[in-house]
Amino acid sequence: MTKRIITFGTFDVFHVGHINILERCKSLGDTLIVGVSSDALNMSKKQRNPIYHENDRIKIVQSLSFVDEVFIEHSLEKKREYIEFYRGDVLAMGDDWKGRFDEFSDICEVVYFPRTPSISTSEIIEIAKSI
């Protein structure tokens, strides 16, 4: 039986922390499905547009050999629908979301991974703006 892992993120200003979490996600199963936040969703979550357009972020994530499928996440409220549509056995997220998605444990296993210390897209953007 194939184990399908689903995760979500913006994946803007792609960095080693993104690689680390996606590799950890893939280690849980056979198929890794990644929902990339749309530009509009990112604006609603973070009150700023991503640096890279959603099509570019999708292309970056699709290029990773351990990622099997990528789609655009249009709404945080549709997480359950996405998990069911893509038949996710495991929802894996960074631990900055710890507890936030426990409600989906009725349809899949929910796993939170520690983030890579000392790196985040927001931090990189702030450093770049200060230069």
C-alpha positions as CSV (number, residue, x, y, z in Angstrom):
1,M,0.0,0.0,0.0
2,T,1.3,3.4,-1.0
3,K,1.5,6.0,1.8
4,R,0.6,9.6,0.6
5,I,2.0,12.6,2.4
6,I,0.5,16.0,1.9
7,T,2.0,19.3,3.1
8,F,1.4,23.0,2.4
9,G,3.5,26.2,2.3
10,T,4.3,29.4,0.5
11,F,7.9,28.3,-0.5
12,D,8.9,31.9,-1.3
13,V,12.6,32.8,-1.5
14,F,13.4,29.1,-1.5
15,H,16.1,28.0,1.1
16,V,17.6,25.0,2.8
17,G,14.8,25.0,5.5
18,H,12.3,24.3,2.7
19,I,14.4,21.4,1.4
20,N,14.8,20.0,5.0
21,I,11.1,20.0,5.7
22,L,10.1,18.6,2.4
23,E,12.7,15.8,2.7
24,R,11.3,15.0,6.2
25,C,7.8,14.9,4.7
26,K,8.9,12.5,2.0
27,S,10.6,10.3,4.6
28,L,7.1,9.5,6.0
29,G,5.8,7.7,2.9
30,D,5.9,7.0,-0.8
31,T,4.2,10.0,-2.5
32,L,4.8,13.6,-1.5
33,I,2.1,16.1,-2.5
34,V,2.7,19.8,-1.9
35,G,0.2,22.6,-1.8
36,V,1.8,25.9,-2.7
37,S,-0.1,28.9,-1.4
38,S,-1.5,31.1,-4.1
39,D,-0.3,34.7,-4.3
40,A,-3.7,35.9,-3.0
41,L,-3.6,33.4,-0.1
42,N,-0.2,34.6,0.8
43,M,-1.4,38.2,0.8
44,S,-4.3,37.3,3.1
45,K,-2.0,35.4,5.5
46,K,1.0,37.7,5.6
47,Q,-0.3,41.0,4.3
48,R,2.4,41.1,1.6
49,N,2.8,39.6,-1.8
50,P,5.4,36.9,-2.2
51,I,8.6,37.8,-3.8
52,Y,8.2,35.1,-6.5
53,H,4.9,34.6,-8.4
54,E,3.0,31.4,-7.6
55,N,3.9,29.8,-11.0
56,D,7.6,30.3,-10.3
57,R,7.2,28.9,-6.8
58,I,5.4,25.8,-8.2
59,K,8.1,25.3,-10.8
60,I,10.8,25.4,-8.1
61,V,9.0,22.9,-5.8
62,Q,8.1,20.6,-8.8
63,S,11.8,20.5,-9.8
64,L,12.7,18.6,-6.6
65,S,13.2,14.9,-7.3
66,F,11.4,13.8,-4.1
67,V,8.2,15.8,-4.8
68,D,5.7,13.9,-6.7
69,E,2.8,16.3,-7.2
70,V,2.2,20.0,-6.7
71,F,-1.0,22.1,-6.7
72,I,-2.0,25.7,-5.8
73,E,-3.6,26.1,-2.4
74,H,-6.3,28.8,-2.8
75,S,-7.8,28.8,0.7
76,L,-6.7,27.8,4.3
77,E,-10.4,26.8,4.9
78,K,-10.2,24.1,2.2
79,K,-7.4,22.1,3.9
80,R,-9.8,19.2,4.6
81,E,-11.0,19.2,1.0
82,Y,-7.4,19.2,-0.3
83,I,-6.4,16.3,2.0
84,E,-9.5,14.3,0.9
85,F,-9.1,15.1,-2.8
86,Y,-5.4,14.1,-2.8
87,R,-6.1,11.1,-0.5
88,G,-3.5,12.2,2.0
89,D,-2.6,9.5,4.6
90,V,-0.4,12.0,6.5
91,L,-0.6,15.8,6.8
92,A,2.9,17.0,7.7
93,M,3.7,20.6,8.6
94,G,6.3,22.7,10.4
95,D,6.0,22.9,14.1
96,D,5.2,26.6,13.9
97,W,1.7,25.3,13.1
98,K,1.7,22.8,16.0
99,G,-1.8,22.0,17.1
100,R,-3.4,24.0,14.4
101,F,-4.3,21.1,12.2
102,D,-5.1,18.4,14.8
103,E,-8.7,18.6,13.7
104,F,-7.7,16.6,10.6
105,S,-6.6,13.6,12.7
106,D,-10.0,12.1,12.0
107,I,-9.1,11.6,8.3
108,C,-5.3,11.3,8.4
109,E,-2.3,11.2,10.6
110,V,-1.0,14.7,11.5
111,V,2.7,15.2,12.0
112,Y,4.6,18.4,12.9
113,F,8.4,18.7,12.1
114,P,10.8,21.1,13.8
115,R,11.8,24.0,11.5
116,T,15.4,24.5,10.5
117,P,16.8,26.9,13.1
118,S,17.9,30.4,12.2
119,I,16.4,30.6,8.7
120,S,13.1,31.8,7.4
121,T,11.8,33.6,4.3
122,S,10.6,36.5,6.4
123,E,14.0,36.8,8.0
124,I,15.8,36.7,4.6
125,I,13.4,39.4,3.2
126,E,14.1,41.7,6.2
127,I,17.9,41.3,5.9
128,A,17.7,42.0,2.2
129,K,15.6,45.1,2.8
130,S,18.1,46.5,5.3
131,I,21.0,46.2,2.9
